[in-house]
């Protein structure tokens, strides 16, 4: 279920890239960067590494 919701978010980000409004470009870029970064920080927070201090 967790992975399904992430796939939906990824599809939304890809949808934004195909949008006709210029404002959707940066929005999609933020989503595409945010998704892997969220997983990245989630992984390190589980391992208790103080990288963000």
N, C-alpha and C positions, 0 to 999 in steps of 0.2 A: 504493500500500500504506500509505503514511503517512497519507493522508487517510482511508482506510478505518478505521484504528485510532482516529483522532480521532472519526469518526462513531460508532464503538462506545462510546467514552467519553461522548459526548454523549447517546447512547441510555441509557446507564447512569445518567447524571445525571437525565434525564427520568424514568426508572423510579423513582429515589429520591423524586422529587416526588410520584409517585402512590402511594408506599408508605403503609401504614396506621400504621407506627410513627412517633411524633413525632420520634424521634432522626434519622430519615431526612430530615427537613426541612432542618435546618442542613447536613447532609452533602451534600444535593443542591445547596444554595446555594453551598457551598464549591467543589463541582465545576464549577458553572456559572460561578463567578467565576474559578476557576483556569484553565479552558481558554482563554478569551480573553487572560487575563493572561500565560499561558505563551507564546502566540503573540506577544504584545506585546513581552515581554522578549527572545524569540528574534530578533525583527526588529531590535531595537535593539542586541542583542549582536553581530549580524552586521555592523551599521554602526559598531560600536565607539564607541557614545556612552555616556559615563560617567554615566548618569542615576542609578544606584543607589549612587553614592559619597557 
